Amino acid sequence: MTNPPPLARPIRELPDELISQIAAGEVIERPSSVLRELLDNALDAGASQIHVRLRAGGVRLISVEDNGSGIAPEQLSVALKRHATSKISNLQDLESVSTMGFRGEALAAIASVSDLSLTSRTAHQTHAMTLQARTGELIPAAREVGTTVEVQDLFFNTPARRKFLKTDATELAHCVDSVRRHALARPDVGFSIWHEGKNIAQWRAHSGPEAIRLRLADVLGESFVTEAVRVNHRAGPLRVHGFAGTPDAARARADHQFAYVNGRFVRDKVIGHGVRSAYDDVLHGQRQAVYLLFIDMDPARVDVNVHPTKIEVRFRDSREVHQAVRTAVDNALALPRLGQSAAPAPVDKAFTPETPVRTASWPQARLDWSLGHRVAELDVLWGQPRPFPDTGGQHPTGAQPLASSRAEPFAPLDSLAQPLPDRENQAKAAPTDWPLGRALAQLQGIYILAENHLGLIVVDMHAAHERVVYERLKGQWDGQGIECQALLIPAPFQASPQEVDCAESHPEVLHRLGLELSVLSPTSLAVRSVPNTLAQGDPVALARSVLEELQSHGATQVLARARNETLATMACHSAVRANRRLTLDEMNALLRQMEATERADQCNHGRPTWRQISVAELDALFMRGR
């Protein structure tokens, strides 16, 4: 005899307090989550000064005091109800949210897991009123116009959640980070943070065109500003502006990456990938770029109602946003920073900070010749190296000089340089005439030493020339596809339906990339050819990565990245090598090329190409003036 099935539990409505606690679990993760919601409300109320007081990292107390418009006494109790808000009233408002808060559930969720009190005063009141959330008691209080929200004993009635909190120091760090994010977006608002009665951070309000730069220096340090370039790009109704750190400012962690959409801090994969792709040419390895970017767009074109914490968004046209971010950062990084510390280089009259200069083109015949030869033979472009003195015609390393039997040797650098003054005029020129100064000597066959008005310039010869050649090749790219190499044995692999569809939809793009894929079945593909430069790699991994890029970012971006990788390899093999002796004319030619070349501050591998050593630093080395 079988046992009867157990009786099903009856369906019943949950009590309001439990509903609020469940909702709080989605919105309130830790003290910094509470602080974020309260700061959003303070900014929406028009506050120009916000004071944050914490105890035990925010676990024992979170107090946010602002000088905003305040809340009328009869609305204090309504403010603590679930889904009560003044920000939206219909679906149309929800689809074009322009305020920081809009859900109307933050205060109710916080009140359900803490002891909350709300004190507020409007300009029409003679005194403030305080509402105790637990008891509903409304009592008179004293304060200026504005609102104070005090949250005590967070998670006191949900001990399981409280056990997941970290140490007070860790929670405090998260709280400070939350305030920092708001402060960076609103330089017109003053912020102060107090912990256990001690002031640990204070940022004054700034106004004017330099407000964001001043706030950035206050919050993240002056070094962030000095090692960053301004970003300002408009693509139709979408604007991207802010600061992008130079490759030298990159960090081991991604803790200095701030992106805002209509003033709201977000973590978005589209924006993040757009920024990373802009750094592809100048930042390699595991280093993380630093940036502060603001994206201004029509609120109707972005959905902020995606996640309870409001830190994620969904764009109506994500490809448009990705392209705008990438272009904005790429354009900002393209201008070499060497011109910021010295007078502009007299290379081209059309040069302005707003119109980046492209270096002079190679003679077309010479370019056609180079594209028709193997990478290893491009050294012919730079002619036969001059031997170092006292080495019997050999390099110090014993390497044989390069010689060309295919074509007449070209001068190693003059063929790429802008017209230069003759030796006599160069000697008379002041070091301030060019940002990278006047060449003085060559050190160990590796570095070029030059003098400008700030002091000494040290240039990595190979790295600098590699960037010059690379940018020149990119500018002369004629649209030819990448040479491919057929595999003796095709490499089959299991593929998703999306990958198969992508391979069938983009055969021309794959061919230009040097890849040939054939469909074996609805769930499998085979790699039949790969690019020559990647012939020793994993063909399946290469195919998967290209198909993923095609699905996510379209054919144009994938082609650009493949082009850059191929030309970077060519440039590396073509650039002048260490222990190559250069004349002063050739050194000056390279310096002038760098001044007119985009991204000349880093080589293709992300290494710096030059360093400035000021006279003050040299004086310090020799204790002058002490």
N, C-alpha and C positions, 0 to 999 in steps of 0.2 A: 504494500500500500504506500503510495507516494504522498509526501507531505504537501498540503495545499500551499500555493505561493503566498508569500507574505503580503499583507495588506499594504497597498501603496500609501505613502504619506499624503495627507491632504494638502492641496494647494492653498496657500494663504498669503495675504499681503504682509510684507515686512514692515516693522515699525519705522517711523521716520528717522529716529536716531541711528538705527542700524543702516538704513539706506545712506545717510550722510556719512557714516564711517566707511562704508564700502566705497562711496565716491571719493572720500578723502584718501583712500589707498591708491587711487589712480593719480590724484593731483599732488598730494603731500607725501613726498618720499623721505625728506629730511628737513632740518631747520632752514636750509637755503631755499627749499621749495616754498616754504611759507614766506620767507623774505622776498622772494621774486614776485609773488602775487601781491603782497602789500606795496611793494615799490611800483608795480604796474598801476595800482589804484591811485597812489599818490601822484604819479605823473599825469594820469588821466584827469585828476582834479585840478591840474594847472599849478602844481607846486613849483616854487623856484628855490626852495631850500628844504632838504630832507635830512633828518637826524636819525641814525640807527643806533639802538642800544641793545647789547647782548650780554647774557650771562651763561656760563658753561657752554660756550660755543653755540648758543641759541636754544639749547635744550631747556634751560630753566627760564629764560626770558628772551623774547624778541619784541622790541618796541620800535615802531616806525612813526615818527612825528613829522608832519609836513605843514606847510603854510598855504595849502590849496583852498578851494572854495568852501569846503566843509559840507556837512550833512545836516539837514533840518532835523529837529528833535523828533517829529512825527514819523520820520523815515528811518530812524536808527534801527528800530526793530525789523522793518522791512528789509534792510540791508543784510540782515543775518539769515534771511529765509533762502531756501534753495531756489535757484534759477530766478533770482530777483536782481535786476540790473537796470541801469539807466543808459547803457551803451547801445542796445539794439531793441527794436520793437516788432520787427517783421523779418521775413525771409530775405527781402531785398537788402535790409541793413546787414544781415549776416553774410551775404555774398560780397559785400564791399566794406568790410570792417576796417576802420582807420584808427581805432583806439587800441591801447595795449591789452585791456581786458574786455571781455564781452560775454563770457559764459554765465556769469552770475551765480557761480557755485563755490568760489574760493573761500569767502568769509564763512559760509555755512559749513564747508568741509573742515576748515581750520577750527571752528568753534566746537565741532563734534569730537575732536581729539585733543582738546586743550582747554585751558581756562582763559577765555578771551574777554576783554573789555574794550569798548569802543567809546572814545571821547571826541566830540566834535563841536565846532561852533561856526556858524555862517556869519556873514557881514551884517545880517539883520538882527542877530541876537545880542543881548546884553551880556550873556555869560554862556559858557559851554554846558553840555549835558553828557553824562556818562551812562552807558548801558552795559550792565553785567550780563554776559551771554548765558551763564548757567542759571541765573535766577530771573532774568528779565527785568531786574530792578533798574529804574531810570532816576538818576540823582544829579543835582547841579554840580558843576565843576568849574575850575578857573583855568583858562588858557586863551591864547590869541586865536584869531580866525585860522581855521585849519582842522586837521584830524590827527588823532593819536590812536593807534591800535597796539594794544599790549597782548601778547600771547605768552602765557606762562605754563610751565610743566607740560611740554609737548608730549603727546602719546601717554599721558598718565593713566588713561583708561583703556589703553591697548598695549599692555606690557610686551606682547610678542613683537610688535613693531619697534618698540624702544630698544629691544635687545639687538636689533640689526644696526643701530647707530654706531658710529666709530667714536674715537676719542674726542674730547672737547677741542683739542687743537685741530684735528682733521675737520670737524664740523665747522669750526670757526673759519678755516681756510676756504671752505665751500661758500660760506656766507659772504666773506670778503670778495670772493670771485663773482658772486651774484651782483653785489653792489657795483663792482668794477665794470661789469658788462653794461649796466644801466648808465653809469657815469660816462662811459665812452660815447654812448649814443646821444647824450644830452649834456653838452658842455655848458649850456645856458642855465643849468641847475646845479646848485651847490650840494655836496654830500659830505657827511661826517659819520664815522663809525666809532662807537665806544664799546669796549669790552671790559667787564668787571670794573667799571668806573674810570677806565683809562682810554684816552683818545688814541686810536691806533691808525687812523687814516682820515685825512680831511682834504677835500678838493673844492676849491673855490669856483664859483660860476664865472664863465668867460663869455664875452660877446664880440661881435665883429668877425671879419673874414678869417682871422687866425685863431678863432676860438677852439676849433677841433685840434689844431696843432698844439696849442697850449694845454688842453686837457689831456691829449695823448702823452705829452711830456710829463705832466703831473702824475698820471696813473701808471704808465709803463716805463717812464724814465726818458731823459733827454737822448740817451743813446738810441732808443727806438726811432726817434724822429731823425736824427742825423744819419742813421743807416737805412733810411727808407726814402722812396721816391713817391711823389704825388701821383695819384690816379684820378683821371677825369675824362670820362668817355660817355658819349650819348649815342644811343642806337634807337632812333625813332622816339617813341614815348618813354623809353627805358634809359635810365642814367645810372652809371656806376662811378663812384668817386670814393676817395679815401687815401690810404697809404699802403704801399707794398714794400716789404723789406728787401734789401739787396741780398744776393746770395751769401755774402759775408755775414749777414745777420741771422742766417738760418740757425735753428736750434735742434737739439736732439729730440725734443718732445714738441707735440703740436699744441702747446699751451698758450701760444701767442697768436692764435688765429681767430679773428673776430669778423663775422659776417652778419649784416643787418638788412632786413627787408622791410622797407617803410618804417625804419626805426626800431624794429623788433629783432632781437638777437635770435638767430636760428642756426641749427646744424643741418646742412643740406648737402646731399651727395652731388647734386648738379653743380652747385657753386664750388664745392671743394674740388671736384674734378676739373672744372674750368680753370681754377687757380693753378692746380698742379700742372696742367698741360701748358700753361703759360711759362712755367719754370722749367719745362723739359730741356730747354736749350742751355740753361745756365746753372741748374742745380741737379746734382746727381747723387746717387747713394741714398742713405736713409735720413738725410738731413731734412728738417721740416721748415718750410717757409713761414715767415711771420707777415701778417697783414691785418689791416683794418679796412673793411670794405662796406660801403653803404650802397644798397640797390634801391632806387626810387622808381616805383612803377604804379600803374593804376591798381588800386586795391581790388578791383573786380577781376584782375588777371592773376590773382594769387589767392589760394584757399588756405586760411590760417586755422580753420576748424578741422584739423587733421588729427591732432593728438591732445589729450587733456592738459599736458604741460605747455602747449602752444609753442614748443621749441622746434617743431617740424612744420613745414609748409609744403604745398603742392602748387606748382606753376601750371597755368593753362598751356603755355608753350615753353617747355623746359629747354628745348634746343635753342630758342631765342635767348634765354637767360644765359645758358652755357656759353654761347658764342660771344655775347656782350661782355661777360666776365673775362673770358680768355683774351679777347681783343684789348680790353681796357688794361689788364695787367701786362700783357705782352708789349703794348705800345709804351707803357711807362718804363718797363725794364729795358726797352730797346735803346733809349738814349744813354750814352755812356756818361757816367758820373764824373769822369775826369774833368769835364768842363765846368763843374760847379765850384772848383777850388782855384781856378785860374782864369785868365782871359780867354775868350773864344778863339778857337784856332782859325786862322785866315785861310781856310781850305776852300770854301765855297761861299759866294756871296748870298746864295739862297738859303744858307743854313740859319734856322731859327729854332728855338726850343720846341715850337709847335710842329715843325716840319722836319723830321729826322732826315739826315743826309744819307744817301746811298753813295758808296765809294765809286770812283770812276770805273767804268767797265773795262774788261780786258779787250784787246783787239779781237775781233770776231774770229779771224783765222786761227789765232792762238787758242781760243776757246774751243773751236771745232776740233783742232788737233788734240787737245787734252781729253775731250770727251770720247775720242776714238781710241784711247790707249788704256792699258791696264793701270790700276792704282799705283803699282810699284814704279811705273815709268813716268809718273808725274814729276819725279824729282828733276827731270830734264828741264822743267820750266825754270828752275832756279839756277841752272848753269853749274859750272864746275867750281866747287868750293876752293877758296884760297887757302894754301897751307899756312899753318902757324909758323912763326920764325923759329929757327934753331931746332927744327925737328926733321931736317932732311927731306922736306916736302911731304911729311906725313902728319896726320893729326896726332895729338898726344896719346890718344887711345889706340893708335895703330891702324885705324880704319882708313881704307883707301879713298881718295877723293872720287866724287862722282864724275863721270864723263858721259857725253852723249855722242853716239854715232848716228842717231836717227835724224837729228835736226840741229841747226845752229844753236849753241847755248844762249839762253836769255840771261840778262842781268838778274840776279836773284831777287831784288826788291824793287829796283827802279821801274820795272815793267808794270808794276801795280801802283806806283806812287802817283800822287798829284804832282804837277810841275813844282819844283823846288828852287829856291834861290841858289845861286852858285856858292862855292865854298867861301869866297870872300864876303859875300853878303850874309851868309849864315854866321860867320864869325863875328860880324858886327851886330847881329840881332840880339836883342835883350832876351833873357830867359823868360820874361813875362809875355813874349810874343805868342807862345804856344802853351796850352794847358800842360802838356807833357814835357815842355822845356826843350833844351838843346842838348844833344848827345855829347857826352864827354869821353866815354871809354866803354870797353867791353870787359867783363869780369869772368874769368874762368871759361870763356867760350859759351856761357849760359845766360848771363845777365847783361843788360844794357844799363849804364849809369847815365842819367841826364840831370840837368839843372833847370829848375823853374824858380819863380819868385818866392815860393814857399820853402825851398830847400832842395833836397835830393830826391830824384825819382829812380826807382829800381824796377826794371821791366824784365819779366821772364820772356826771353826772346822767342822760344818755340811756342809757348802758350799764346803769346800775343799774335804771332804770325798765323797760328792755327785758326784763331778766331777771325782774323782778317780774310784768310782764304775761304773759310767756311761761309762767311756772310757773302763773299763775292760769288761763290758757287751757287748759293741759294738765289741770289739776284739774277744769275744767268741760267737758271734751270729752264730748259726748253720744253718741258712736258714729255720728254721721252720716258718710257717705262723702265723699270728696274730689270737688269739682266737676270735671267733665271737659269737654273741648272736642273735638268730632269733627274729624278731618282731612278736608280737601277731597279729597285723594288719599291713599288708604291706602298705608302704607309696607311693602312686602313684604320679607322677608329669609329667607335660608337658615337653618334651625334643625336642631339635633340631635334625635334621637328623644326624648332626655330632656327637652329644652325643649318639644317638642310635647306630650308626655305631661303635663308640669307645667302648661302652658296649659290643657289640657282638664280637668285635675283641680282647678284652683283658679279657676274663673271668677268666683265670688263675691268672693274676695279681690282679684283683679285689678280688679273693678268698684269695690270700695271704695277702691282706690288711684287710681281715675280712669283706668284702662287698659282698653281693649277690644281683645282679640286674637282673630283668626279663623284657623282652620286652612285653608290653601290646599291642602296636600298632606301626605303623611307626612314630608316634609322641609322644609316651608316654612310660615311664619306671616306674618300681616299685622297691622300696628298700625292700628287704626281710630279710636282716641281716646286722648288723653293728658290729664294734669292741667292745669288752667288755668294754674297757676303755673309750669309747665314747658313751656308751649306753644311757646316759641321754641327749645327744645333739640332734641337728636337723638332722635327717637322710637324708632329701632331700638336705639341704645345704651341708652336708658332701659329698653326692654322686656327686653333681654338681661340687664341688671344686676338687674332685679326677678326675673326667672326664676331667675337664679343664686342670689339670696338665698333665694328660696322653696325651691329644691332643697337648699340647705345648712343653712338655719336655721329653716325652717318659717314658717307664715303669721303667727304672733303677733308675732315679732320684726320682720318686714318691715312690718307695719301700724304698729307702734310707731314705727319710724324715719320712715316717710312722714308720720305724724301730726306728729312733732316738727318735721320740715322745714317743713311747711305752717304750723303754728302759730308757728314762729320768724319766718317772713316776716310774718305778721300782727302779731306783737309788735313787730317792728322798725318797721313803719309806724305802730303805735299809740303808741309811747313818746314822751315829751316830747322836743322837738327842742332843739338848741342855740339860744341867744339867747332862750329862753323865760324870762321873769322869774317867779320863784317867791317866795311869801311865806315867812316863817320857819315858819309853820304847815305849809305844803306841804313844805318841806324836811324838817322833823321827821317828817312823815307818811311820806315816802319812806324815811328812815333806819329808822323803826320797821318798815316793810314789809320792808326788806332783812333785818333781824334775824330775821324770822319766815319768810323765804322760802328754800327749798332752792336750793343752788348759787348763792347770791347773790354769791359772790366773783368770778364771771366772767359776762360777758354771753353772749348766744347765739352769738357769733362767737369766743369764747375769750379775749376781752380782759379784763383785770382791771377790776373796777368800783370799787374803793376802794384807798387806800394809807394806811398809818399812818406818821406822822413823829413820832418820839419827842421829848420835851423835850431829851434828851441830844443828839440830832442837831441840833436847833435851836440849842442852846447852842454846839455845835461850829461852826456856821455863823458865829456872832458872837463866837467865841473867848472865851466866858464861862468863867471858872475857870482861865484860863491865866496 
